[in-house]
Amino acid sequence: MSTRPKPRITARKAPKQARSTELVASILEAAAQVLAQEGAARFTTARVAERAGVSVGSIYQYFPNKAAILFRLQVNEWHQTTALLIRLLEEPGLPPFTRLSNLVRAFIQSECAEAPMRIALDDAAPLYRDAPETREIRIQADQACARFMAEALPTASAATRQRATELITISLSAGGKAFSSQPRSAAEIDAFTQDMAAMFCAYLTHLNP
């Protein structure tokens, strides 16, 4: 039995001129709007072209199919999230628990603000979960977490630090996804992030008194 080939998800070419860069930016902005409003199931290149006010042929100059557009949106979102994570975990002058609390707050707020987009991208995630770009971003995040845990748990073993990293990242991701599945007020977000951060800090204190 032949397996169905995966669609190409890499861009055809990168924009080199200012005009081309603006065109790609407008395409991605339109794609984000279509994805948020229509969802992954109704996301098409034609709808993106109509929203961006360009021809389908203009889109195909840079993206071979809708999977490539979705992949670019997801990679951009991962880059932004990873950069935020690294900046908050390594912010100078703040103790580790304060940095962790700031990270929890920023992550949950982002999840709530971008819930429609995240849900739509999650539906398309199987297309590019194992792409090289995905692994590169994951490595950057893992390295930042490892540096943070070495500082937060200086006397703990490497295995303990790794277990703590997995528990916190899995809990943060799953908790943020579940919490943001319905609209939340600013007060609800504040209370949730404070409790989650306190739980993580207490856990790390337990591991490294």
Secondary structure, DSSP 8 states (H G I E B T S, - for coil): ---------S-S----SHHHHHHHHHHHHHHHHHHHHH-STT--HHHHHHHHTS-HHHHHTT-SSHHHHHHHHHHHHHHHHHHHHHHHHT-TTS-HHHHHHHHHHHHHHHHHHTHHHHHHHHHHGGGTTT-HHHHHHHHHHHHHHHHHHHHHSTTS-HHHHHHHHHHHHHHHHHHHHHHTTS---HHHHHHHHHHHHHHHHHHHHHH--
